[in-house]
Amino acid sequence: MDNVKLPFKYTAEAMVHVFAETNIIFALDDLKKFDKNISCLNEFNIYAILSRPQYYFDNTSLRVTSRGIKFNIFDDNKNIVEKNVEYIFQIAFCEIELDDYVYKFAELSCEYPFNRVSITLEQCDDLVKYLSEKTKHLTTERESVIDAILGNKYLVDIEEVLLKVYEARGMEYWFEVLYVGQSQGKKVKSNAFERLQSPHEALQKILIDCHTTYKNRRIFIMAFNFVEKLMIVTGCVKSDKLTVTEEDDKEHTLKLIRDFSEAANDSTLDKKRQILNLTEAAMIHYFKPLYNTNYVNNFPSMKHGGYKHYYDLEYNTISISLGLMNSPPVALYTEENRATSKFDAIQYELFHNDRASFQDVFCHIAKRS
């Protein structure tokens, strides 16, 4: 790792801070549900392939209650891990909320691999009469809405249930990080969803291993929308301690200010790629996921051209906030490291000297040397 130690060269120090403005977690099974052409998906620029232990609905215990459904949950060894779980949810269609009365008409099914329950409504005169009353405010397409409600299939995923169980108990919702990647190719601009739906060597290897070696794991995707912010501190060192001329020092400060201004407005595509390269590399080095090879043991390094911009301007520190959700408290881990809070930051020094660094100044540091 090229953690370059320098004497006091400039009066200004700079940190590039990248934070996840939004993120989303979903089962790999649901990847194809996302329309790649939806513009808001273009904001998701970094992704992580995750896994969790596989859990299943006990098909024999499924039953309808007055407010939802009740069931047992078991693990891959058929051990019951949650018993008599009641899952309460609101059946709705086209903003028409249906009350508890409809549950008496609910029919349940759960098929292999037993991680989703399908709920349909029995088509009978009493239910049709009830729906007619609920939709009487509709002036057009009333019959088609009723037909859609009766023909709709409502799905409950096992992870939706566990998520609510963990949230109620204040438990952390753990995911193992298997791979970290970015959406941008060297020549093609894309988003995380497009990248994962294209041929993806690491994802294919993970899926093969999950069907052979790790059969008790379920694969998830976490997509991040990372946004860049730059921070500059000036006047940290007396001019007589500098190793450059006063003119060079002023020029360096002006370059940092111009860079700060560009980031605050709209970065170029090349600049965005540089910051994504830096973010991806830092996350990989921090977690050291099993299926990544680049940057695992050699970050940061001046030899990496992918984030050369920040070495050229002699930024001191890179800081990344993952923006992990608090409700429920999502937590990420590998054998090497973990992140358990939205306040956790992954931080590395690109250059350092004997003065207090950004890492010493800010409240939380998650640093691996």
Beta strands, then each sheet from edge to edge (+ up, - down):
strand 1: 4-5
strand 2: 13-27
strand 3: 46-53
strand 4: 56-57
strand 5: 63-64
strand 6: 68-74
strand 7: 80-88
strand 8: 92-93
strand 9: 96-97
strand 10: 106-109
strand 11: 116-121
strand 12: 154-157
strand 13: 173-182
strand 14: 217-233
strand 15: 317-321
strand 16: 330-333
strand 17: 338-339
strand 18: 345-349
strand 19: 351-352
sheet 1: 1+ 19+
sheet 2: 17+ 16- 13- 3+ 14- 2+ 15+ 18-
sheet 3: 4+ 6- 5+
sheet 4: 4+ 6- 7+
sheet 5: 8+ 9-
sheet 6: 10+ 11- 12+
end
